[in-house]
Amino acid sequence: MEIAPKELIDTYLINEIKNMLVNTSLPIKEISAELNFEDPPYLACFFRRNTGMSPLEYRKKNQM
């Protein structure tokens, strides 16, 4: 079974967002700009749709 290119890109982006949320203190606004999202609310919607939680919820849950 092949994986669609969009699915590969989405998986890559989710992993990058997760990495930046956990390993940096960058605000969502900067993460959004860094990953070329139109704006922070779009990144938050994309992240929630793919993970079931907001970026801030994810960051709080996974802080060390």
PDB file of N, CA, C and O in Angstrom:
ATOM      1  N   MET A   1       0.844  -1.185   0.000  1.00  0.00           N
ATOM      2  CA  MET A   1       0.000   0.000   0.000  1.00  0.00           C
ATOM      3  C   MET A   1       0.886   1.245   0.000  1.00  0.00           C
ATOM      4  O   MET A   1       1.750   1.400   0.863  1.00  0.00           O
ATOM      5  N   GLU A   2       0.669   2.111  -0.955  1.00  0.00           N
ATOM      6  CA  GLU A   2       1.461   3.330  -1.058  1.00  0.00           C
ATOM      7  C   GLU A   2       0.866   4.433  -0.194  1.00  0.00           C
ATOM      8  O   GLU A   2      -0.341   4.484   0.042  1.00  0.00           O
ATOM      9  N   ILE A   3       1.734   5.301   0.263  1.00  0.00           N
ATOM     10  CA  ILE A   3       1.314   6.454   1.049  1.00  0.00           C
ATOM     11  C   ILE A   3       1.252   7.660   0.124  1.00  0.00           C
ATOM     12  O   ILE A   3       2.186   7.924  -0.634  1.00  0.00           O
ATOM     13  N   ALA A   4       0.147   8.386   0.192  1.00  0.00           N
ATOM     14  CA  ALA A   4      -0.036   9.561  -0.661  1.00  0.00           C
ATOM     15  C   ALA A   4       0.973  10.647  -0.273  1.00  0.00           C
ATOM     16  O   ALA A   4       1.319  10.781   0.900  1.00  0.00           O
ATOM     17  N   PRO A   5       1.441  11.416  -1.251  1.00  0.00           N
ATOM     18  CA  PRO A   5       2.395  12.488  -0.961  1.00  0.00           C
ATOM     19  C   PRO A   5       1.890  13.466   0.106  1.00  0.00           C
ATOM     20  O   PRO A   5       2.661  13.899   0.963  1.00  0.00           O
ATOM     21  N   LYS A   6       0.606  13.815   0.058  1.00  0.00           N
ATOM     22  CA  LYS A   6       0.063  14.741   1.055  1.00  0.00           C
ATOM     23  C   LYS A   6       0.184  14.157   2.459  1.00  0.00           C
ATOM     24  O   LYS A   6       0.499  14.874   3.409  1.00  0.00           O
ATOM     25  N   GLU A   7      -0.063  12.867   2.586  1.00  0.00           N
ATOM     26  CA  GLU A   7       0.049  12.211   3.894  1.00  0.00           C
ATOM     27  C   GLU A   7       1.496  12.245   4.404  1.00  0.00           C
ATOM     28  O   GLU A   7       1.732  12.454   5.594  1.00  0.00           O
ATOM     29  N   LEU A   8       2.442  12.044   3.518  1.00  0.00           N
ATOM     30  CA  LEU A   8       3.861  12.119   3.894  1.00  0.00           C
ATOM     31  C   LEU A   8       4.222  13.528   4.367  1.00  0.00           C
ATOM     32  O   LEU A   8       4.908  13.700   5.374  1.00  0.00           O
ATOM     33  N   ILE A   9       3.752  14.523   3.629  1.00  0.00           N
ATOM     34  CA  ILE A   9       4.035  15.917   3.990  1.00  0.00           C
ATOM     35  C   ILE A   9       3.392  16.264   5.325  1.00  0.00           C
ATOM     36  O   ILE A   9       4.025  16.876   6.186  1.00  0.00           O
ATOM     37  N   ASP A  10       2.128  15.870   5.496  1.00  0.00           N
ATOM     38  CA  ASP A  10       1.430  16.146   6.763  1.00  0.00           C
ATOM     39  C   ASP A  10       2.147  15.491   7.940  1.00  0.00           C
ATOM     40  O   ASP A  10       2.314  16.112   8.990  1.00  0.00           O
ATOM     41  N   THR A  11       2.569  14.243   7.768  1.00  0.00           N
ATOM     42  CA  THR A  11       3.283  13.531   8.837  1.00  0.00           C
ATOM     43  C   THR A  11       4.593  14.239   9.162  1.00  0.00           C
ATOM     44  O   THR A  11       4.945  14.395  10.332  1.00  0.00           O
ATOM     45  N   TYR A  12       5.307  14.663   8.139  1.00  0.00           N
ATOM     46  CA  TYR A  12       6.555  15.390   8.346  1.00  0.00           C
ATOM     47  C   TYR A  12       6.300  16.686   9.122  1.00  0.00           C
ATOM     48  O   TYR A  12       7.005  16.990  10.084  1.00  0.00           O
ATOM     49  N   LEU A  13       5.287  17.446   8.695  1.00  0.00           N
ATOM     50  CA  LEU A  13       4.982  18.713   9.364  1.00  0.00           C
ATOM     51  C   LEU A  13       4.577  18.502  10.825  1.00  0.00           C
ATOM     52  O   LEU A  13       5.030  19.234  11.704  1.00  0.00           O
ATOM     53  N   ILE A  14       3.741  17.521  11.082  1.00  0.00           N
ATOM     54  CA  ILE A  14       3.325  17.243  12.468  1.00  0.00           C
ATOM     55  C   ILE A  14       4.542  16.902  13.311  1.00  0.00           C
ATOM     56  O   ILE A  14       4.671  17.389  14.434  1.00  0.00           O
ATOM     57  N   ASN A  15       5.431  16.076  12.788  1.00  0.00           N
ATOM     58  CA  ASN A  15       6.635  15.717  13.548  1.00  0.00           C
ATOM     59  C   ASN A  15       7.530  16.929  13.788  1.00  0.00           C
ATOM     60  O   ASN A  15       8.113  17.059  14.865  1.00  0.00           O
ATOM     61  N   GLU A  16       7.647  17.812  12.806  1.00  0.00           N
ATOM     62  CA  GLU A  16       8.441  19.035  12.977  1.00  0.00           C
ATOM     63  C   GLU A  16       7.810  19.952  14.025  1.00  0.00           C
ATOM     64  O   GLU A  16       8.507  20.504  14.877  1.00  0.00           O
ATOM     65  N   ILE A  17       6.496  20.109  13.956  1.00  0.00           N
ATOM     66  CA  ILE A  17       5.815  20.957  14.940  1.00  0.00           C
ATOM     67  C   ILE A  17       6.013  20.386  16.336  1.00  0.00           C
ATOM     68  O   ILE A  17       6.351  21.117  17.266  1.00  0.00           O
ATOM     69  N   LYS A  18       5.804  19.081  16.485  1.00  0.00           N
ATOM     70  CA  LYS A  18       5.993  18.435  17.798  1.00  0.00           C
ATOM     71  C   LYS A  18       7.413  18.672  18.308  1.00  0.00           C
ATOM     72  O   LYS A  18       7.606  19.023  19.472  1.00  0.00           O
ATOM     73  N   ASN A  19       8.397  18.480  17.446  1.00  0.00           N
ATOM     74  CA  ASN A  19       9.794  18.675  17.820  1.00  0.00           C
ATOM     75  C   ASN A  19      10.042  20.109  18.289  1.00  0.00           C
ATOM     76  O   ASN A  19      10.691  20.333  19.310  1.00  0.00           O
ATOM     77  N   MET A  20       9.524  21.065  17.540  1.00  0.00           N
ATOM     78  CA  MET A  20       9.740  22.469  17.900  1.00  0.00           C
ATOM     79  C   MET A  20       8.995  22.839  19.188  1.00  0.00           C
ATOM     80  O   MET A  20       9.488  23.642  19.981  1.00  0.00           O
ATOM     81  N   LEU A  21       7.821  22.262  19.396  1.00  0.00           N
ATOM     82  CA  LEU A  21       7.065  22.553  20.615  1.00  0.00           C
ATOM     83  C   LEU A  21       7.784  22.035  21.856  1.00  0.00           C
ATOM     84  O   LEU A  21       7.794  22.692  22.897  1.00  0.00           O
ATOM     85  N   VAL A  22       8.380  20.861  21.740  1.00  0.00           N
ATOM     86  CA  VAL A  22       9.016  20.230  22.895  1.00  0.00           C
ATOM     87  C   VAL A  22      10.455  20.709  23.104  1.00  0.00           C
ATOM     88  O   VAL A  22      10.893  20.855  24.245  1.00  0.00           O
ATOM     89  N   ASN A  23      11.183  20.951  22.034  1.00  0.00           N
ATOM     90  CA  ASN A  23      12.615  21.227  22.147  1.00  0.00           C
ATOM     91  C   ASN A  23      13.014  22.698  22.007  1.00  0.00           C
ATOM     92  O   ASN A  23      14.198  23.029  22.069  1.00  0.00           O
ATOM     93  N   THR A  24      12.037  23.572  21.820  1.00  0.00           N
ATOM     94  CA  THR A  24      12.331  25.003  21.781  1.00  0.00           C
ATOM     95  C   THR A  24      11.291  25.733  22.625  1.00  0.00           C
ATOM     96  O   THR A  24      10.277  25.160  23.024  1.00  0.00           O
ATOM     97  N   SER A  25      11.560  26.989  22.885  1.00  0.00           N
ATOM     98  CA  SER A  25      10.573  27.807  23.593  1.00  0.00           C
ATOM     99  C   SER A  25       9.938  28.812  22.632  1.00  0.00           C
ATOM    100  O   SER A  25       9.320  29.788  23.057  1.00  0.00           O
ATOM    101  N   LEU A  26      10.100  28.557  21.329  1.00  0.00           N
ATOM    102  CA  LEU A  26       9.531  29.458  20.327  1.00  0.00           C
ATOM    103  C   LEU A  26       8.016  29.547  20.485  1.00  0.00           C
ATOM    104  O   LEU A  26       7.355  28.536  20.723  1.00  0.00           O
ATOM    105  N   PRO A  27       7.467  30.746  20.353  1.00  0.00           N
ATOM    106  CA  PRO A  27       6.014  30.859  20.379  1.00  0.00           C
ATOM    107  C   PRO A  27       5.408  30.256  19.104  1.00  0.00           C
ATOM    108  O   PRO A  27       6.087  30.103  18.088  1.00  0.00           O
ATOM    109  N   ILE A  28       4.136  29.925  19.182  1.00  0.00           N
ATOM    110  CA  ILE A  28       3.435  29.331  18.047  1.00  0.00           C
ATOM    111  C   ILE A  28       3.568  30.224  16.812  1.00  0.00           C
ATOM    112  O   ILE A  28       3.698  29.726  15.693  1.00  0.00           O
ATOM    113  N   LYS A  29       3.536  31.527  17.015  1.00  0.00           N
ATOM    114  CA  LYS A  29       3.661  32.474  15.899  1.00  0.00           C
ATOM    115  C   LYS A  29       4.956  32.245  15.125  1.00  0.00           C
ATOM    116  O   LYS A  29       4.955  32.250  13.894  1.00  0.00           O
ATOM    117  N   GLU A  30       6.056  32.044  15.841  1.00  0.00           N
ATOM    118  CA  GLU A  30       7.346  31.833  15.179  1.00  0.00           C
ATOM    119  C   GLU A  30       7.445  30.449  14.545  1.00  0.00           C
ATOM    120  O   GLU A  30       8.021  30.295  13.468  1.00  0.00           O
ATOM    121  N   ILE A  31       6.886  29.448  15.213  1.00  0.00           N
ATOM    122  CA  ILE A  31       6.877  28.095  14.633  1.00  0.00           C
ATOM    123  C   ILE A  31       6.077  28.121  13.332  1.00  0.00           C
ATOM    124  O   ILE A  31       6.482  27.533  12.329  1.00  0.00           O
ATOM    125  N   SER A  32       4.948  28.805  13.362  1.00  0.00           N
ATOM    126  CA  SER A  32       4.100  28.942  12.181  1.00  0.00           C
ATOM    127  C   SER A  32       4.872  29.577  11.023  1.00  0.00           C
ATOM    128  O   SER A  32       4.823  29.079   9.898  1.00  0.00           O
ATOM    129  N   ALA A  33       5.569  30.655  11.289  1.00  0.00           N
ATOM    130  CA  ALA A  33       6.347  31.337  10.259  1.00  0.00           C
ATOM    131  C   ALA A  33       7.490  30.455   9.757  1.00  0.00           C
ATOM    132  O   ALA A  33       7.745  30.385   8.555  1.00  0.00           O
ATOM    133  N   GLU A  34       8.164  29.794  10.667  1.00  0.00           N
ATOM    134  CA  GLU A  34       9.299  28.934  10.323  1.00  0.00           C
ATOM    135  C   GLU A  34       8.887  27.805   9.371  1.00  0.00           C
ATOM    136  O   GLU A  34       9.645  27.422   8.479  1.00  0.00           O
ATOM    137  N   LEU A  35       7.671  27.279   9.576  1.00  0.00           N
ATOM    138  CA  LEU A  35       7.200  26.155   8.769  1.00  0.00           C
ATOM    139  C   LEU A  35       6.278  26.589   7.625  1.00  0.00           C
ATOM    140  O   LEU A  35       5.612  25.762   7.001  1.00  0.00           O
ATOM    141  N   ASN A  36       6.253  27.894   7.363  1.00  0.00           N
ATOM    142  CA  ASN A  36       5.523  28.464   6.219  1.00  0.00           C
ATOM    143  C   ASN A  36       4.013  28.265   6.255  1.00  0.00           C
ATOM    144  O   ASN A  36       3.385  28.076   5.213  1.00  0.00           O
ATOM    145  N   PHE A  37       3.431  28.307   7.447  1.00  0.00           N
ATOM    146  CA  PHE A  37       1.974  28.317   7.545  1.00  0.00           C
ATOM    147  C   PHE A  37       1.497  29.745   7.327  1.00  0.00           C
ATOM    148  O   PHE A  37       2.213  30.700   7.627  1.00  0.00           O
ATOM    149  N   GLU A  38       0.282  29.885   6.801  1.00  0.00           N
ATOM    150  CA  GLU A  38      -0.273  31.220   6.539  1.00  0.00           C
ATOM    151  C   GLU A  38      -0.304  32.067   7.799  1.00  0.00           C
ATOM    152  O   GLU A  38       0.092  33.233   7.791  1.00  0.00           O
ATOM    153  N   ASP A  39      -0.781  31.464   8.882  1.00  0.00           N
ATOM    154  CA  ASP A  39      -0.871  32.181  10.150  1.00  0.00           C
ATOM    155  C   ASP A  39      -0.970  31.170  11.298  1.00  0.00           C
ATOM    156  O   ASP A  39      -1.266  29.999  11.063  1.00  0.00           O
ATOM    157  N   PRO A  40      -0.728  31.610  12.531  1.00  0.00           N
ATOM    158  CA  PRO A  40      -0.760  30.702  13.681  1.00  0.00           C
ATOM    159  C   PRO A  40      -2.081  29.949  13.867  1.00  0.00           C
ATOM    160  O   PRO A  40      -2.049  28.763  14.195  1.00  0.00           O
ATOM    161  N   PRO A  41      -3.245  30.591  13.671  1.00  0.00           N
ATOM    162  CA  PRO A  41      -4.483  29.820  13.830  1.00  0.00           C
ATOM    163  C   PRO A  41      -4.598  28.649  12.843  1.00  0.00           C
ATOM    164  O   PRO A  41      -5.165  27.607  13.174  1.00  0.00           O
ATOM    165  N   TYR A  42      -4.064  28.823  11.646  1.00  0.00           N
ATOM    166  CA  TYR A  42      -4.104  27.725  10.680  1.00  0.00           C
ATOM    167  C   TYR A  42      -3.208  26.573  11.150  1.00  0.00           C
ATOM    168  O   TYR A  42      -3.589  25.408  11.035  1.00  0.00           O
ATOM    169  N   LEU A  43      -2.039  26.889  11.669  1.00  0.00           N
ATOM    170  CA  LEU A  43      -1.152  25.851  12.215  1.00  0.00           C
ATOM    171  C   LEU A  43      -1.866  25.129  13.356  1.00  0.00           C
ATOM    172  O   LEU A  43      -1.835  23.901  13.423  1.00  0.00           O
ATOM    173  N   ALA A  44      -2.506  25.878  14.251  1.00  0.00           N
ATOM    174  CA  ALA A  44      -3.192  25.274  15.396  1.00  0.00           C
ATOM    175  C   ALA A  44      -4.320  24.347  14.941  1.00  0.00           C
ATOM    176  O   ALA A  44      -4.499  23.264  15.499  1.00  0.00           O
ATOM    177  N   CYS A  45      -5.073  24.767  13.940  1.00  0.00           N
ATOM    178  CA  CYS A  45      -6.164  23.948  13.400  1.00  0.00           C
ATOM    179  C   CYS A  45      -5.610  22.672  12.759  1.00  0.00           C
ATOM    180  O   CYS A  45      -6.129  21.580  12.991  1.00  0.00           O
ATOM    181  N   PHE A  46      -4.568  22.815  11.962  1.00  0.00           N
ATOM    182  CA  PHE A  46      -3.912  21.667  11.323  1.00  0.00           C
ATOM    183  C   PHE A  46      -3.395  20.688  12.375  1.00  0.00           C
ATOM    184  O   PHE A  46      -3.576  19.477  12.249  1.00  0.00           O
ATOM    185  N   PHE A  47      -2.751  21.224  13.413  1.00  0.00           N
ATOM    186  CA  PHE A  47      -2.184  20.381  14.464  1.00  0.00           C
ATOM    187  C   PHE A  47      -3.296  19.644  15.218  1.00  0.00           C
ATOM    188  O   PHE A  47      -3.190  18.440  15.454  1.00  0.00           O
ATOM    189  N   ARG A  48      -4.359  20.359  15.597  1.00  0.00           N
ATOM    190  CA  ARG A  48      -5.462  19.742  16.338  1.00  0.00           C
ATOM    191  C   ARG A  48      -6.144  18.657  15.499  1.00  0.00           C
ATOM    192  O   ARG A  48      -6.481  17.591  16.016  1.00  0.00           O
ATOM    193  N   ARG A  49      -6.343  18.923  14.229  1.00  0.00           N
ATOM    194  CA  ARG A  49      -6.987  17.960  13.343  1.00  0.00           C
ATOM    195  C   ARG A  49      -6.171  16.657  13.257  1.00  0.00           C
ATOM    196  O   ARG A  49      -6.736  15.572  13.122  1.00  0.00           O
ATOM    197  N   ASN A  50      -4.849  16.781  13.337  1.00  0.00           N
ATOM    198  CA  ASN A  50      -3.985  15.610  13.187  1.00  0.00           C
ATOM    199  C   ASN A  50      -3.583  14.938  14.499  1.00  0.00           C
ATOM    200  O   ASN A  50      -3.160  13.782  14.494  1.00  0.00           O
ATOM    201  N   THR A  51      -3.711  15.649  15.619  1.00  0.00           N
ATOM    202  CA  THR A  51      -3.264  15.068  16.896  1.00  0.00           C
ATOM    203  C   THR A  51      -4.360  14.992  17.949  1.00  0.00           C
ATOM    204  O   THR A  51      -4.233  14.249  18.922  1.00  0.00           O
ATOM    205  N   GLY A  52      -5.435  15.754  17.767  1.00  0.00           N
ATOM    206  CA  GLY A  52      -6.505  15.764  18.757  1.00  0.00           C
ATOM    207  C   GLY A  52      -6.272  16.726  19.902  1.00  0.00           C
ATOM    208  O   GLY A  52      -7.060  16.762  20.847  1.00  0.00           O
ATOM    209  N   MET A  53      -5.196  17.514  19.838  1.00  0.00           N
ATOM    210  CA  MET A  53      -4.941  18.511  20.885  1.00  0.00           C
ATOM    211  C   MET A  53      -4.315  19.753  20.270  1.00  0.00           C
ATOM    212  O   MET A  53      -3.762  19.715  19.171  1.00  0.00           O
ATOM    213  N   SER A  54      -4.416  20.849  21.003  1.00  0.00           N
ATOM    214  CA  SER A  54      -3.831  22.095  20.509  1.00  0.00           C
ATOM    215  C   SER A  54      -2.313  22.051  20.686  1.00  0.00           C
ATOM    216  O   SER A  54      -1.800  21.249  21.467  1.00  0.00           O
ATOM    217  N   PRO A  55      -1.595  22.913  19.963  1.00  0.00           N
ATOM    218  CA  PRO A  55      -0.141  22.960  20.151  1.00  0.00           C
ATOM    219  C   PRO A  55       0.250  23.265  21.608  1.00  0.00           C
ATOM    220  O   PRO A  55       1.202  22.682  22.127  1.00  0.00           O
ATOM    221  N   LEU A  56      -0.476  24.165  22.258  1.00  0.00           N
ATOM    222  CA  LEU A  56      -0.141  24.505  23.645  1.00  0.00           C
ATOM    223  C   LEU A  56      -0.413  23.331  24.584  1.00  0.00           C
ATOM    224  O   LEU A  56       0.364  23.086  25.507  1.00  0.00           O
ATOM    225  N   GLU A  57      -1.504  22.605  24.360  1.00  0.00           N
ATOM    226  CA  GLU A  57      -1.781  21.412  25.164  1.00  0.00           C
ATOM    227  C   GLU A  57      -0.653  20.397  24.989  1.00  0.00           C
ATOM    228  O   GLU A  57      -0.182  19.805  25.960  1.00  0.00           O
ATOM    229  N   TYR A  58      -0.227  20.204  23.741  1.00  0.00           N
ATOM    230  CA  TYR A  58       0.851  19.259  23.468  1.00  0.00           C
ATOM    231  C   TYR A  58       2.136  19.681  24.166  1.00  0.00           C
ATOM    232  O   TYR A  58       2.820  18.855  24.772  1.00  0.00           O
ATOM    233  N   ARG A  59       2.463  20.965  24.081  1.00  0.00           N
ATOM    234  CA  ARG A  59       3.686  21.477  24.710  1.00  0.00           C
ATOM    235  C   ARG A  59       3.643  21.254  26.227  1.00  0.00           C
ATOM    236  O   ARG A  59       4.621  20.787  26.810  1.00  0.00           O
ATOM    237  N   LYS A  60       2.524  21.582  26.863  1.00  0.00           N
ATOM    238  CA  LYS A  60       2.408  21.408  28.319  1.00  0.00           C
ATOM    239  C   LYS A  60       2.507  19.950  28.705  1.00  0.00           C
ATOM    240  O   LYS A  60       3.163  19.615  29.691  1.00  0.00           O
ATOM    241  N   LYS A  61       1.869  19.079  27.951  1.00  0.00           N
ATOM    242  CA  LYS A  61       1.856  17.644  28.248  1.00  0.00           C
ATOM    243  C   LYS A  61       3.236  17.017  28.093  1.00  0.00           C
ATOM    244  O   LYS A  61       3.558  16.055  28.791  1.00  0.00           O
ATOM    245  N   ASN A  62       4.049  17.545  27.196  1.00  0.00           N
ATOM    246  CA  ASN A  62       5.332  16.922  26.860  1.00  0.00           C
ATOM    247  C   ASN A  62       6.550  17.697  27.323  1.00  0.00           C
ATOM    248  O   ASN A  62       7.669  17.397  26.906  1.00  0.00           O
ATOM    249  N   GLN A  63       6.352  18.697  28.183  1.00  0.00           N
ATOM    250  CA  GLN A  63       7.502  19.413  28.726  1.00  0.00           C
ATOM    251  C   GLN A  63       8.260  18.523  29.691  1.00  0.00           C
ATOM    252  O   GLN A  63       7.681  17.682  30.378  1.00  0.00           O
ATOM    253  N   MET A  64       9.564  18.728  29.727  1.00  0.00           N
ATOM    254  CA  MET A  64      10.390  17.931  30.635  1.00  0.00           C
ATOM    255  C   MET A  64      10.620  18.675  31.917  1.00  0.00           C
ATOM    256  O   MET A  64      11.295  18.168  32.813  1.00  0.00           O
TER     257      MET A  64
END
